[in-house]
């Protein structure tokens, strides 16, 4: 069973953290709060789905710096920023850096819940897609070197006769490899096999 998506709220204001805890628990959302970016990083498990709710202005590492640290690690968990300052430039920079939303304080509970739910939904879909691609790569790695060669030519649109000439093997051998590729890759059609090849390349 997959772990429950969690809202990670990082804010140095204890009143804000209490309000966020109450807000998310009332909405039946799992929440963990942290007083600083450093405290959060010491305990964070990036394999846990959910979203990050980060205050922009904090002592020590601020929200934007924390976002950059996570991004450098390859973490793709969606970020929603909170800020008490009416700073359009900061909001623009946050969104350009990949944040999903920017919410001004004082917090509107319904607004922050809607934003967080959208971020969690996005995270779920993204993790599911990454899992599918990982499975496709595992199936591709199970192919023999020759089967991988045949697959590359098949998805490029070459027919069996042309592939046979390129690889200097018989058309019958190409057909055998082709069937093995389709079976091992669990592709229902040539179009699906092409799509798989594109996902592997990406």
TINU-471856 format. One record per residue (C-alpha): residue number from 0; residue in one letter; z, x, y. Coordinates in pm, 1 decimal. Layout:
REC  seq  type        up      east     north
REC  NUM     a         Z         X         Y
...
END
This chain:
REC  seq  type        up      east     north
REC    0     x       0.0       0.0       0.0
REC    1     x    -103.3     137.7     340.8
REC    2     x     176.5     212.6     588.3
REC    3     x     231.3     -44.5     860.6
REC    4     x      52.6      38.0    1189.8
REC    5     x     301.5     168.6    1444.6
REC    6     x     310.9     168.4    1823.6
REC    7     x     433.9     508.5    1942.3
REC    8     x     574.6     457.6    2292.1
REC    9     x     650.6     776.7    2486.0
REC   10     x     831.7     722.3    2818.0
REC   11     x    1114.3     914.4    2985.1
REC   12     x    1248.8     591.1    3140.6
REC   13     x    1511.8     446.2    2904.5
REC   14     x    1479.8      99.4    3060.4
REC   15     x    1106.0     103.9    2995.2
REC   16     x    1162.9     212.8    2634.6
REC   17     x    1411.1     -67.9    2573.5
REC   18     x    1170.9    -320.9    2725.9
REC   19     x     883.9    -192.6    2513.0
REC   20     x    1093.3    -206.1    2195.7
REC   21     x    1194.6    -564.8    2265.6
REC   22     x     839.4    -663.5    2357.4
REC   23     x     677.4    -524.2    2044.3
REC   24     x     946.6    -638.3    1804.5
REC   25     x     918.8    -990.4    1945.3
REC   26     x     545.8    -966.6    1870.1
REC   27     x     618.0    -846.0    1512.4
REC   28     x     475.6    -500.7    1581.4
REC   29     x     635.7    -187.2    1440.7
REC   30     x     743.2      42.0    1725.6
REC   31     x     894.2     387.8    1766.4
REC   32     x    1003.5     513.0    2108.3
REC   33     x    1041.7     868.4    2236.2
REC   34     x    1195.5    1006.2    2556.3
REC   35     x     948.8    1295.2    2585.9
REC   36     x     616.6    1425.2    2461.6
REC   37     x     795.1    1715.4    2296.8
REC   38     x    1025.5    1484.0    2101.3
REC   39     x     726.4    1278.0    1992.2
REC   40     x     526.6    1580.2    1873.2
REC   41     x     821.9    1704.4    1667.7
REC   42     x     823.8    1383.8    1460.1
REC   43     x     469.1    1245.6    1476.4
REC   44     x     269.4    1190.6    1156.3
REC   45     x     -99.4    1161.0    1247.4
REC   46     x    -175.0     998.8     911.9
REC   47     x      21.9     692.9    1016.6
REC   48     x    -210.2     432.9    1170.6
REC   49     x    -140.4     259.9    1500.3
REC   50     x    -170.9     354.7    1864.6
REC   51     x      -5.6     572.0    2128.3
REC   52     x     145.0     420.6    2442.0
REC   53     x     199.8     710.1    2681.7
REC   54     x     358.5     724.8    3025.4
REC   55     x     144.4     936.2    3255.8
REC   56     x     422.3    1091.2    3465.4
REC   57     x     699.0    1257.2    3261.6
REC   58     x     910.0    1573.0    3296.7
REC   59     x     777.1    1865.9    3094.6
REC   60     x     456.3    1769.9    2918.0
REC   61     x     306.0    1462.1    3083.0
REC   62     x      97.7    1192.8    2916.3
REC   63     x    -240.2    1346.7    2996.1
REC   64     x    -129.4    1684.9    2861.2
REC   65     x      -3.8    1519.6    2544.0
REC   66     x    -338.9    1345.8    2504.9
REC   67     x    -518.2    1682.0    2538.2
REC   68     x    -289.3    1843.7    2278.4
REC   69     x    -356.0    1565.1    2027.9
REC   70     x    -728.2    1571.1    2097.6
REC   71     x    -736.2    1948.3    2036.4
REC   72     x    -575.3    1882.7    1697.8
REC   73     x    -852.5    1640.4    1610.7
REC   74     x    -623.1    1338.1    1629.4
REC   75     x    -820.5    1020.5    1700.5
REC   76     x    -534.5     770.5    1728.8
REC   77     x    -619.7     546.9    2027.7
REC   78     x    -423.1     597.4    2349.3
REC   79     x    -306.7     342.5    2607.6
REC   80     x    -156.3     486.6    2926.3
REC   81     x     125.7     346.9    3138.9
REC   82     x     183.4     450.9    3497.6
REC   83     x     411.8     348.2    3781.8
REC   84     x     174.4     499.0    4035.6
REC   85     x    -123.7     309.3    4171.8
REC   86     x    -349.6     609.0    4119.9
REC   87     x    -713.5     522.5    4059.2
REC   88     x    -810.5     888.1    4008.3
REC   89     x    -550.1     931.5    3735.1
REC   90     x    -669.6     613.8    3563.3
REC   91     x   -1030.7     729.5    3574.8
REC   92     x    -938.4    1072.5    3435.4
REC   93     x    -736.2     912.5    3155.9
REC   94     x   -1021.0     682.6    3056.2
REC   95     x   -1274.7     965.6    3073.4
REC   96     x   -1050.9    1166.4    2840.6
REC   97     x   -1082.2     890.3    2584.7
REC   98     x    -797.8     649.7    2660.4
REC   99     x    -861.8     289.3    2560.6
REC  100     x    -672.3     135.7    2851.5
REC  101     x    -460.9     212.2    3158.7
REC  102     x    -177.5     -27.4    3244.9
REC  103     x      24.4     -17.5    3565.9
REC  104     x     399.7     -70.4    3573.8
REC  105     x     592.0    -295.6    3597.3
REC  106     x     475.7    -388.9    3250.3
REC  107     x     323.4    -729.7    3188.0
REC  108     x     430.8    -796.9    2825.2
REC  109     x     127.9   -1011.2    2738.8
REC  110     x    -112.1    -754.2    2885.8
REC  111     x      43.8    -460.5    2701.8
REC  112     x      57.0    -653.2    2371.8
REC  113     x    -311.0    -750.5    2400.9
REC  114     x    -406.7    -390.5    2478.6
REC  115     x    -201.2    -249.1    2191.9
REC  116     x    -335.9    -501.8    1941.5
REC  117     x    -692.3    -408.6    2042.8
REC  118     x    -608.3     -37.6    2001.3
REC  119     x    -453.3     -95.1    1657.2
REC  120     x    -758.3    -295.7    1547.1
REC  121     x    -986.6     -15.2    1666.1
REC  122     x    -775.2     243.8    1484.1
REC  123     x    -782.2      43.8    1160.4
REC  124     x   -1161.1      14.6    1168.0
REC  125     x   -1206.1     383.2    1256.4
REC  126     x    -976.5     498.4     975.0
REC  127     x   -1155.4     270.4     729.5
REC  128     x   -1494.4     413.8     829.8
REC  129     x   -1363.7     770.9     795.5
REC  130     x   -1228.7     686.1     450.3
REC  131     x   -1568.5     546.9     345.0
REC  132     x   -1748.8     857.4     470.2
REC  133     x   -1499.2    1078.0     286.0
REC  134     x   -1571.3     890.5     -36.6
REC  135     x   -1946.6     927.1      18.6
REC  136     x   -1905.0    1302.4      68.8
REC  137     x   -1704.1    1327.1    -251.4
REC  138     x   -1981.2    1148.7    -442.3
REC  139     x   -2242.6    1376.3    -283.3
REC  140     x   -2042.7    1683.0    -388.4
REC  141     x   -2049.2    1552.7    -746.4
REC  142     x   -2430.7    1584.1    -752.0
REC  143     x   -2588.2    1892.6    -904.2
REC  144     x   -2774.5    2129.2    -670.9
REC  145     x   -3106.1    1993.4    -798.7
REC  146     x   -2993.8    1632.4    -749.3
REC  147     x   -2895.7    1715.1    -392.3
REC  148     x   -3240.4    1863.1    -334.7
REC  149     x   -3408.0    1552.9    -475.6
REC  150     x   -3187.1    1328.1    -265.8
REC  151     x   -3278.5    1515.0      52.9
REC  152     x   -3649.5    1468.4     -15.6
REC  153     x   -3608.3    1105.8    -126.8
REC  154     x   -3426.2    1004.7     194.1
REC  155     x   -3690.4    1185.6     399.4
REC  156     x   -3946.8     942.4     257.9
REC  157     x   -4124.2    1157.7       0.4
REC  158     x   -4244.1     994.6    -323.1
REC  159     x   -4181.2    1134.7    -670.0
REC  160     x   -4518.5    1308.2    -698.8
REC  161     x   -4477.5    1490.2    -367.6
REC  162     x   -4119.5    1589.9    -452.3
REC  163     x   -4236.7    1719.4    -790.5
REC  164     x   -4495.3    1939.5    -620.8
REC  165     x   -4242.7    2069.0    -366.8
REC  166     x   -3982.6    2155.4    -631.5
REC  167     x   -4238.4    2261.3    -892.7
REC  168     x   -4106.0    2019.5   -1154.3
REC  169     x   -4256.2    1716.4   -1329.4
REC  170     x   -4261.0    1369.4   -1176.9
REC  171     x   -4065.5    1245.7   -1478.9
REC  172     x   -3790.4    1500.3   -1408.3
REC  173     x   -3782.3    1387.8   -1046.0
REC  174     x   -3743.2    1027.7   -1162.0
REC  175     x   -3450.3    1124.6   -1386.4
REC  176     x   -3280.4    1308.3   -1099.2
REC  177     x   -3351.3    1018.4    -867.4
REC  178     x   -3185.3     770.0   -1102.9
REC  179     x   -2885.5    1001.0   -1136.1
REC  180     x   -2857.7    1028.0    -757.7
REC  181     x   -2865.6     650.1    -712.7
REC  182     x   -2603.4     605.3    -985.6
REC  183     x   -2365.8     879.0    -869.4
REC  184     x   -2394.5     781.6    -502.2
REC  185     x   -2342.2     414.6    -597.3
REC  186     x   -2629.0     311.5    -371.0
REC  187     x   -2770.2     -39.1    -407.3
REC  188     x   -3100.9      50.1    -240.0
REC  189     x   -3302.1     332.9     -87.3
REC  190     x   -3200.2     208.1     258.0
REC  191     x   -2832.9     241.3     164.5
REC  192     x   -2894.0     592.4      29.6
REC  193     x   -3060.5     687.8     360.0
REC  194     x   -2760.8     550.6     548.9
REC  195     x   -2526.5     753.5     329.2
REC  196     x   -2726.6    1069.2     397.2
REC  197     x   -2700.3    1005.7     771.8
REC  198     x   -2323.1     958.9     745.4
REC  199     x   -2290.1    1286.3     552.7
REC  200     x   -2487.0    1473.0     819.6
REC  201     x   -2277.1    1324.3    1099.8
END
